[in-house]
Amino acid sequence: MTPTGSETGGLNLELSYQLQRFAGSGSSWKAFDSSSGFRLPDNAVFSPDASLVRLDRWQALTPEQRRGFATEV
């Protein structure tokens, strides 16, 4: 994948920072950056620029599921 432009990279960093700040403030969410992949029901792997997953759904995964592309989140 080709890199983004500098302006987009700055916006992505700000988005990731804000999501992590929200998730770390005692909320019931877990934040992920663009290097995290999630396996969809059709077996495709999706890697959004940033994402939030409900903490209870993340904690329901096994350690092995967390190390790979998380499914059923």
Buried (B, 14 or more C-beta within 10 A) or exposed (E): EEEEEEEEEEEBEEBBEEBBEEBEEEEEBBBBBBEBBBBEEEEEEEBEBBBBBEEEBBEEBEEEBEEEBBEEB
